[in-house]
């Protein structure tokens, strides 16, 4: 379970790096855009900042799943706090960039700019809320998949352990059977040697008796 959360946090960190780098680049390009492009560019940066906020919330939820006494939890808590500070700096950079654009725009353009921003704020808020709900559902689905994967892994390990014990018992029985077979082979070999010895002894006795009989017959002639 903890290992799965570490993998998930690592993936979140990669996403965070990509998104914050893109935000920084887009803020830097705002001054090179025309009036309409600047409005759209600001909206894009705002959406990316909302994505980063959602990502940080997911990271915080995942960090809470780690063992409170583990070093990994302390490490990731520090990282998330650092990412929070970085995100605040990005918010400030966007505000400064917008202010600079306003200062460089005449009064009529500024009024048009402010009106366009206000008109889109409600739609932006609705879109951000829907995105947050989708993100929350994805996080719940991911967490459920992690739990199910952990349970399946535990069952597989238990099955492997049971199979290993069965194989070990079968191997021990095979070794015992091999030892019994060796003892039986030795006993059979001893019996065969004794039978051969007895037959040789009988043969010697028979030959001796035969020669004795022939000797007696020879003497009686």
C-alpha positions, 0 to 999 in steps of 0.5 A: 500500500505504501509503495503504491502511494509513493509511486503515485506521489512520484507521478504527481511530482512529474506532472507538477514539474511539467505544469509549473514549467508551462505556467512560467513559460506562458507568463513570460510570453504574455507581453508578446501577444496582442490584446485578444491573445493576452486575454486568452493567454491569461485564461490559459494560465489561470486554468493551469494554476487551477490544475496545479491547485487540484494536483497539490490537493491530490498530493496532500490526500495521498501523503495523509495515507502514508504511515505518520511515523515514516520518513517518507511522509515527513519528506513528502510533507516538506515537498508539498509545502515547498510546492505550495510556496512555489504555487503562490509565487506563480500566482504573484507572478501572474498578477504582476504580469497582468498589472504590467499589461494594464499599465501599458494599456490605454484607458479604453483598452483597459476597460475592454480588458476588464469587461472581458475578464469579468464576463468569463469569470463565472464560466471559469468558476463553473469549469474549475468546479467541474474539473475539481469534481472530475479530479476528485472522482479520478482520485477516488477511482485511483485509490480504489484501484490501489486498494484492490491491487494491494489485496490481489497482491496479498492473495497471490503472495499467500497462494505462492507461500502455500504452494511453496510449503506443498512443494517442500513437503513433497520434496521431503517425502521424496527424499524419505522415499529415496532413503527407504529405497536405498536401505531396501537396495542394501538389504536385498544386496546382502540377501543375494550375497548370502544366498550365493555364499550358501550355494557355494558352500553347498556346492563345496560340500556336495563335491567333497561328498562325491569325492569321498564316495568315489574314494570309498568305492575305490578302496573297496575294489 
